[in-house]
Amino acid sequence: MNTAPVAQHTGPAAVRDTAARRTGWFRLPVTRVDRLTADTVAITLDVPEALAETFAHRPGQHVVVRHRRPGGELRRSYSVCPPPDDPAALRVVVQRNSPDGFGTYALSALARGDRLEVSPPGGHFGLPDIAGGHHVLVAGGCGITPLAPMAGAALRADPDCRVSLVHAVRTAQDALLSDELAVLKDAFVDRFTVLYVLSRERRESELFSGRIDPPKLLRLLALLDVAPGPATSFALCGPYGLIETVRTTLTAWGAPEDAVRSELFSAAGAPPGPAPAAVDNRQSRVTSVLGGRTSVVTMQPQDDVILDAVLRHRPEVPYACRDGVCGSCRAKVVSGAVTLGRQHALDAADLAAGYTLACRARPRTDDLTLDFDA
């Protein structure tokens, strides 16, 4: 599981970022590499003053790291996760997932002074602006990385709000950022509550041991004095199984669907869904707008999806996972139509607004225009 979002969002449009997308790659120096667990490090990057606006971020956003290695490059998206005492810092948390992945390099070789190729922050995950509201956050494992800064920002910005966080992890040693959350708890002792549920470690209370299922979630909500209503919002981040369990339980319990926002960290366990759009050898003319520039390319028979074609002329086009989960290649269909395969990054509002994912879509018309800046 990457310590990175794969973006499945639902929730109020008020938290959506309407600014034009910032694109490109920037080689930023590493200022700190802090070991958090045996398999996880926090990497802090220096942002020069000239790039301060480019890398300004809000809680819930992520960056894509491009790692060049023999045999090709890796792209991984990671939530921006600054420490509580420096919310403007550009820091990501990276976990080792495979022997040849970026996480292994980060844990074994990355050092202060090295440089990483990083994209500007993007993404639409975040908390709605509810004055005096109750924000309820549920994290699974590394899903804590976007939720921790979201909690801190809400507590600092609204002196009347409450934040309740449930973190589901395997053992106490796996609870990322627990020290920082403890500091946040001390600063907002009357308004911030953190509960840990350990799936592979027994605790005195059965409520805090084992996996979170619907009955346990409802008991946790009662303990936190959570009630569905217009002043309560929910933000979920973690693996597919946990997110779907929590989401379906919340809606059955009475939480409005648009009050529940979520971001997946892994599509593992998700139903396979429809395959990518079938190749029909349509040689459509694709016009793409990116970074204020317009390019035109023709789909070729070897192009499985739109992203393949656009990359030939615009190698800077944003993407990371190529599986419809991170949302980095999100673009708006300005004219023409597409067929979209299985994806986890766009919600109903995104689709209704005309957005698609270049890595999972094929043209359905002879002429197509996509705006990656929208």
N, C-alpha and C positions, 0 to 999 in steps of 0.2 A: 504494500500500500504506500503510495507516495504521500509525503507530507505536503500535498498540493490539492487544490480544489479541482473537481471535475464538474462543478457547476450545474446543479439542477435547482432552479430558483422559482419560488412562487411568493407572491406577497404584494404589498401596496406599491403602486407605481411611484409613490413619493420618494422612495429610496433609490430610484434608478438614476444613473449618471447620464445626463444628457449632453455632456461636453464631447467635443470631437475627440476621436481616439488619437492618442499619442503613439507613434510607431517608431521603429528602428531598433538598433542594437547599440549598447553602450558598454565599454569595458571599464568596470568599476573596481577599484582596489578593495581588497578584503582588509578590514581593520581588526576583526576579532573572529576567532573560531572557538566556541565554547562547547565542550562536551556536556550534553544533558543526560543522556543514558548511554548504555553500551553501544547502541545502534543509532544514536541521534545526536546531531550537533546543531547549534545555532550559529549562523553566519551573519556578521554585520558588515555592511558595505559602506564605503565612503562616497557621498554624493557631493561633487564640487558645487560651489555656489552657482556656477553658470547653468547647472542642470537641476537646480532646486525645484523649479516649477515643473519640469518634465517628470520628476520623480516624486512630486507631492502626491500623497496617497490618503485614502480614507479607510477606516477599519472595514475589513471584509474583502479588500481588493487583493490581487495577486500579481506576481511578475513571472515571466518565463525566463529560465536560465538555459543558455545554449552552451553545451560542453562539447568541444571538438576533441576527437580521439582517433587513433588509427582505425581505419575501417568506416569512418563516418562520424556523424554528430548525433548527440542526444539533446532533446529538448524536454524540459520538465517545468511544470508550473508549480509555484510555491506561494502560499499565503504570506502577505507582509505581516510580520508579527513582532512589532517593536516592544521593548520592555516597558513596564508601566511608568518608569521615571523618565522616559525619553520617547514619547509617542510619535515624534517625527522621524525617528531613526528608521533606516532601511535594513531590516533584519528578516531572515528567513530561517525556518527550521527544516532540516533535511534528515531523512531517515534512510538507512541502508536497506534496500529491498532485494538486490540481486548482486552476484559477484562482479558483474561488469557494468553496473549502473553508476550514475552520477553520485549516489549516496555513498558507495564504496570509496570513490575518489575523494569525496568531501571528508570522510572520516579518516582516511589513511594518508592523504597527500596534501590536501589543501592547507595553506598556511597564510599567516598575516603577510601582506604585501603582494600576494598573488592577485590576479585580476580575473573577474568573471564577466562573461557577456550576458547582459541582462536587458530585457525589454522594459519599457515604462509600465507602471501599474495599470491594471484594467480589471474589469469585472463589475458585477452589479449586486453582489451579496451585501447585505447590511441591515441595520435596524431602522424601523420607521420612526419618525419624529412624533412621539406621543408624550406630551407634557404630563409629568406625574404618573406615567404608566408603569406597568410591571413587565419587564422583559425576561422571558423564560428561555434559557439556552440549554440545549442538550448536545453534548459532544461525545463522539466515540473515538477513542484513541487519539490519533494526530488531528482529529477534527477540532481539537481545542485551539489550534493555531489561529484561525480567523476569529473565533468566538472570544478569546481572552482580550484582544484589543478592542473588540466591539463592546465588551462589558465595561472596560475601563473608560472608554470614550463616553458611553451613556451616563455613567456615574459622575464623571467630571462635568458634563454639559448640563445635566438636569438634576438639581439638588433635591427634587421631589420624587424622582423615579426610584424604583426598586429593580434589582437584577438578581435572578436566581439561576444558578448554573448546576447542571447534573453532568458529571464526567464519568463515562463508562470506560473502564480500562481493565486490562488483565490482572495486574498486580499493582500494589502501591508504588513499586519502583518504576512502573511504566507510566505513571501520572506526570506527563510533561507539564512544565511551567507551574508545578504546584507551589514552589517557593514564591514565585512572582504573584500567583493568585492569593497566597497568604498575605503578602504585603498589601495587595489591593483590599483584602478583607479587613486588615487593620486600619486602613485609611477610611473605609466606608462600612464600619462594623454594623451599623443599624440598617443598612440598605443593600448589602451584598451577602448572599449565602451561596456556599459551595458544598455540594454533596458528591461523594465518590462512591461508585458502585463497582466492585471488583469481581470480575467473572471467574478468575482462577485463584482466588485467595479468600479464605473464609474470614468473615468479620463477626463481631459479637452479635450484631443484628442481622437477621436473615434479609431484611429489606435492602441492605447494602452489599449483599453477596449474590453471585450468580448473574445471569444475563437479565437484561431489562425486557420483560414481557408486558402485555397490556395491564394485567392486574397490578404488577409492581409499579408501573408508570403512574397509574391512577393513585396509588398510595403515596408515591413521591410528590405528586402534585398537591395532594391534600396536606402533606407535611409542610410544603412550601406555601400553603395558603394561596394557591393559584385558582382563579375563577375565569372562565371564558367570558369575553366581553370586549367592547371597543377599546378599553384601556390596557388590554393584555396582548402582547405579541410573542411569537415563538420563533426561534432561530435554531436550526438543526444542522449539524455537520458531522459526517462520519461515513461508515460503509453502508452499502445499499440496504442490507437486512435491518440494521438498527433504524435507519431513517424511515423506511417504509413502515416498520412496526410503530414508531412514535407518531408518524403522520396519520396513519389510519386510526390509531387510538385517539388522538387529539380530535379529529373530525367527528368520530363517533361520540365522543364525550361532549361535544358542543362547540368546539373552537371553529370559527369561520375559516374556510379554506384560505382566504386571502390574508389571514393573520399568521399563517404558518409559512415561513421561508426556510429553504434548505439548500445545502450544497453537499454533493457527494464527494468522497475522497477515493472511492473505487467503485467501478461498475460490477465488480465480482459479485456473483449471486443474483444479478438482475436477469429477468427474463430475456431471452435472446431477441425478441421483437423482430420486426421486418429486416431483411437483409438490406445492404446498401442498394440504391437504385440500380436496376438492371442496366447493363451496358447495351445501348441500342445503336451505337456507332453514329449517333447524330453529331455532325460537325458544326455545332452551334458557334456563333460569334459571341464571345464573352467580353463585355466591357467592364473593367473594374476601376473603381475610384479608391485610391489609397494614399494617405498623406497629402491630399489635395491634388494629386496627379492622376490622370486618366490613361489607361492602357487598354489595348484591344488584343485578344488572342483567340485563335480558333481551336475548339476542342478537337483532339485527335483520337483515333480508335484506341490508342494505348492509354488514354486518360480515363481512369476509373471514376474520378470525381472532379469537380470544378477546381479544387485546390491544385491538382496535378497540372492543369493547364495554366492557371494564373502564375504558379511558381516559375514557369519557364521565362516569363518576362518580368516578374516582380518577385525576386527571391526574398525580399524583405517582408512579404505578406505574413502576418502573424498566424502561427499555429503551434501546437505542442503535441497533443495526444494522437491526433488523426483517427480518433474513434468516437467522436461526437460527445465527449465528456467534459473537456476543459473549457470549451466555449471561446477559445482564443481566436478562432477563425470566423467568428460571428460577422455577418454582413447583411445589409438590407437589400431586398430585391426591389430595385427601382422600376425596372420594366422587364417584361417577359415572365417566365414561370419556371420553377424547379420541382423536381421530385426529391424528397428528403428521406433518407434511410433512418435507421434506428439512431436515436440520440438522447442524451440526458441533460443537455445544457440549456435548452430553450423551453420556457413555459408557455402556457396558452396565450398570455398577453404578448409575448415576443412573436409567436407565430402569427397572431392576428395582426400585428403591426408590420408584418412582412419580412421578418428576419429569418435567416437560414444559416446553416453551417457549411462552409465551402468544402470541408473534409468529408461530408456525408451526403452531398447533394449533386445531382446531375441536371443539366438543362432540360426543360420540357418544351422549349420553344427555340426557333432558329436564331433568335437574337435575345440576349440577356444582359442586363446591366446590374451590377452589384456595387453597393457603396460600403466599403469597409470602414469608412470614417463615421458612418451614421450611428 
